[in-house]
Amino acid sequence: MKALVYEGVEQLAFRDVPDALVRDGEHLIKVEAVGVCGSDMHAYLGHDARRPAPLILGHEAAGVIAGGPRDGARVTVNPLVNCGTCRACRSGRENLCADRQIISMPPREGAFAQYIAMPDSNLVTVPDDVPLSKAALAEPLAVSWHAARLALGALVTAPDVPALVIGGGAIGLAAALALRAMGVTDITIAEPNDARRAFLAENCGQKAVAKADGAYDLIIDAVGYAATREVASALAAPGGVIAHVGLGEDLGGLDIRRMTLQEITFIGTYTYTAQDFRDTAQAIFDGRLGPLNWFETRALSDGFTAFRDLRAGQVAAPKIILTPWG
């Protein structure tokens, strides 16, 4: 089969690779849409030791089951494979499974390919009236759904409070959409990129600013750099909540003294539970997350150009979806 393969720092090649390995209990899926994630970009830049070259990246996928009893079923893919038996899995926190695997990390190749193989329990059936390009957004939307759910659950005040999302990429926009679906109406997105900020305002109906000020009861950091954590800990209102999603860099930024004196809650959030993924997919199908028309589509075979343009900051849309046809 053909795949877009990460071969080294800022090196991608569209070439022949061995066919996808189908394990017991798994389905072969023809990939029809796969999103480019920030973690794919981190790997592309050589910043993620968990994703060594050569490797097929990509984990935001939707497609059609090829063969077997569910042949032809349209599905969106939860890329997080877990053991199902440990304490975390039994308590519904599969994202914390010590033996978790995710496609695009060894030993599982990713979805920038013609085919992938996944367990049946990781698949959610997509209604015929929902394009698979939108269904592929379930994964990044689920990341933000999970963060928004945890943040709102930690608030001691009413849920409809001033909220700030730091970062206007796919995860940041998805966080704003999730918060709105959960009843929050006063949402600001801080995004320094002029083109992306204009896109958020004009195409997504979001309140987007270059630099936030004021106080916010709920903050979601969808970037995860020292500078954004500094902003979050400075702008969080007394008794507020910071949900940290981004993995930009490991250290620095938090004003621990202020957070302690003002009883500001900090929550690290990673991926999503299986229920979060199913809930997010259903919210997509029900239209509760809006029209989801904020991505651009490109051909998988031209994926190198997509990464190059993202690297150069030349993409206004929060998400690029790669498809077999472009």
Order of alpha helices (4+ residues) and beta strands (2+ residues): beta-beta-beta-alpha-beta-beta-beta-beta-alpha-beta-beta-beta-alpha-alpha-beta-alpha-beta-alpha-beta-beta-alpha-beta-alpha-beta-alpha-beta-alpha-beta
